[in-house]
Amino acid sequence: MMKKSLYILSLFAAILSLSSCSESEEVGEFDNWKERNQLYVDSIAHLADSGIDGWTKIVSFNLSEEAEKANPNNNHFVYVKKTESGAGETCPQYNDSIRVHYMGRLIPSNTYPQGYVFGKSYSTYTLNEATDVPTLLAVNQNVDGFATAVMRMVEGDACKIVIPYYLGYGEKGNSSGGIPGYSALIFDVKLARIYKYKIDTDTTWH
């Protein structure tokens, strides 16, 4: 256990060192961004591989050419930590639609020590299920990592999800969302409802 703790601490120390400033040089918001994101994902991967803190890993599907290029000789994993178990009995399929409460952010940076929030369904920065309306999404219109994770959830499940850049927005990022290239994506997601393809045609939230 001591070795595991030291390994995790060393990874986080490396992340901080890459994003810190010295007296003579100011580090930009996204300097060493690819390396910093890889270190963050590696730290979560270690937790999942070691069975620490509830993290598990899921093999992604429907891989893009970029994902194969980035990691050609290994499985491509999404990392998931379940924070709440739902009462649902089935998971959404690739062609289904879903309603989810979510908040997506980047890894910590100089300006955003908790990670820049690039999207959310919450009216504030804290979910209030009594007033917040979950967003309607088609599973197959999301990045591969997100789709992979939600297809393992049932209604009522809440999870934290970490997606490597090549299962997210890749090398180019998403400029409209303020997401630089090589960004790992960190999501807090709660699956509120599943609408089966060509069966549940009324997707009104009520």
Disulfide bonds with the S-S distance in Angstrom:
none
